[in-house]
Amino acid sequence: MLNLTTTMKTFLKWIAFCTVGLVALVGIFLAWVYFSTQVRLGRFYLLPEAYVQIPVSPEKLEDGQRIFRFRGCEACHGEKLEGKVYLSDPVMGEVNATNLTNGLGGVAGRYEKDSDWVKAIRHGIRPEGTPLLFMPSTEFYYLSDDDLGAVIAYIQSQPPADNMLPPSSLSLTGRVLMTLVKELTFIPAEMIPHDAQRPAAPPAGITPEYGAYLTQSCKVCHGPGMSGGEIPAFPEEYPPAANLTTSPVRYLPYWEEEGFVKIMRTGVTRHGREINPAYMPWSSYKFMSDDELKAVWVYLLSLPPRASGNR
């Protein structure tokens, strides 16, 4: 009996020792994750000054507003550019779109030079050189100088709007994910080839090339190959993105150009099904011109077939 009691005590001590050791290892790992991600968030990026021509004509300001809308900027930053809580998700953290005006809580006062806006929009970098969190500059990196200039002009023309928001933040889960998964980061500046020559934007026209230029944001959900499927790092309630290629499992051939334009304008399919703008942001894309939507259509038709979910 004594031997059994001694053995049990030894076993329990061993279990307790292992538990304490495991807890210590987890604590060390999480501390390493936190501090390593903090280093990444605080990294200083030294970029050369880059300027684009900022137009002043009413027509260009109107065009800047339209681009700001269909590129999804208004959906994040609000109709008055006042910013808002865009997403609160335990997997990623708090995604708070910045107040872009000169009002209370706005950042316009810190963006003193036109090049500060270029750096933030195209490179995801603050004026002081640290990276922005969650800012989708991987899409805006490809904006033409004309389009970017019009967008900046529109932003600068807006009146102050008071809205104090906390900065975006990463959850512990989000920090772990972007530490363990090499391909995943919530710091878009890490994915942008800042020192490389930026590809030239194609001329406007109803062409596949111009359609590809207009659909950079679409690839976030539908994938680089537009084959749809589960969306990486998105909340579980998000439905899989549709396959937009001409594969056997597809929607495209049944829409036809007229039906596609109707979906983008109204969010309603030819058969009367309403598309939820929370998951498919047609409410942003409706601001595209007819020719722009037609360019997107011919681009989608030009894509090779891909199995659904093959990104």
QUINOR-V780066 format. One record per backbone hydrogen bond with DSSP energy under -0.5 kcal/mol. CO is the residue of the C=O (numbers start at 0). NH is the residue of the N-H. Records with the same first field share a line. If there is no record, write none. Layout:
BEGIN
CO: NH + NH
END
This chain:
BEGIN
0: 4
1: 5
2: 6
3: 7
4: 8
5: 9
6: 10
7: 11
8: 12
9: 13
10: 14
11: 15
12: 16
13: 17
14: 18
15: 19
16: 20
17: 21
18: 22
19: 23
20: 24
21: 25
22: 26
23: 27
24: 28
25: 29
26: 30
27: 31
28: 32
29: 33
30: 34
31: 35
32: 36
33: 37
34: 38
35: 39
36: 40
37: 41
39: 42
42: 44 + 130
43: 45
44: 46
52: 54
56: 60
57: 61
58: 62
59: 63
60: 64
61: 65
62: 66
63: 67
64: 68
65: 69
66: 70
67: 72 + 73
68: 71
71: 75
72: 76
73: 77
76: 82
77: 80
80: 99 + 100
83: 85 + 96
86: 94
88: 91 + 92
91: 170
92: 88 + 94
93: 95 + 168
94: 85 + 86 + 96
96: 83
97: 99
98: 106
100: 107
102: 105
103: 162
104: 98
106: 109 + 110
109: 111
112: 115 + 116
113: 116 + 117
114: 118
115: 119
116: 120
117: 121 + 122
118: 122 + 124
119: 123
123: 131
125: 128
128: 44
129: 125
134: 136
135: 138 + 139
136: 140
138: 141
139: 142
143: 147
144: 148
145: 149
146: 150
147: 151
148: 152
149: 153
150: 154
151: 155
152: 156
153: 157
154: 157
160: 162
162: 164
168: 93
170: 174
171: 175
172: 176
173: 177
174: 178
175: 178 + 179
176: 180
179: 181
180: 183
182: 184
185: 133 + 187
186: 189
187: 190
188: 191
191: 193
192: 195
204: 206
206: 210
207: 211
208: 212
209: 213
210: 214
211: 214
212: 215
214: 218
215: 218
216: 219 + 220
217: 220 + 221
218: 222
221: 227
222: 225
225: 243
226: 308
227: 310
228: 240
229: 231
230: 233
234: 237
240: 228
241: 243
242: 250
247: 249
250: 253 + 254
251: 254 + 255
254: 258
255: 259
256: 260
257: 261
258: 262
259: 263
260: 264
261: 265 + 266 + 267
262: 266
266: 274
268: 271
272: 268
274: 276
275: 278 + 279
278: 280
279: 281
280: 283 + 284
281: 285
283: 286
284: 287
288: 292
289: 293
290: 294
291: 295
292: 296
293: 297
294: 298
295: 299
296: 300
297: 301
298: 301 + 302
299: 302
302: 245
306: 309
310: 224 + 225
END
